[in-house]
Amino acid sequence: MLASTPDIQFGAEPYVIGVDEAGRGPLAGPVVAGAVVLCKPMPEGLDDSKKLSVKRRAALDLVVRDRCAWAVGVVDVDQIDALNILGATMLAMTQAVARLVEVLGREPDDILIDGNLSPSGRCAEWRAREWGKGTPIVGGDAIEPAISAASIVAKEWRDRMMCAAAEEHPHYGWERNKGYGTRDHMDALRRHGPTPLHRKSFAPVAQLSLF
């Protein structure tokens, strides 16, 4: 399931979607975006996913996905290599928003996006006429609760994907490093070579002359 909206009544009032991504920097695995419309009352303790403990983040992820409307977009390694990571991130955000709008059956009044860029004008699938340009907010995952919730959903979704991938590719420590270029991950790359989940367009992988 990539999207869900519980039996929430938003009424006629405006609603806002928060959007954030996880996985721009790793050497392996997908980039994942979350999109969330908060429920009322909103979950307590929302914050930038990177600032939360593992236990607290996992608990909040369950609360958000149980009570709020949410969706995720997942862009795989082949698309990352074809588009570049910025393009892939914009696509993942667009996918997440599109899925959430579909399940809610309403166009948003605004879309708050973590960072300084919007997919509008950068992703052909972004529906600017219906959604507007979106509102980028630098540090939004720490100051806008809807973005905080999206960051938590995206991070936890991607972490689960990488832990599952680690079972198929046990040498790289993805259950610990989630695909980031840690020392143990780089050592494993040199010893065992890349997997189909490694990003060939990322310099630390390409420079190993493994392809």
Summary of the structure (lengths in Angstrom):
residues: 211
radius of gyration: 17.3
end to end distance: 34.5
largest distance: 58.4
contacts: 723
relative contact order: 0.21
helix: 46%
strand: 16%
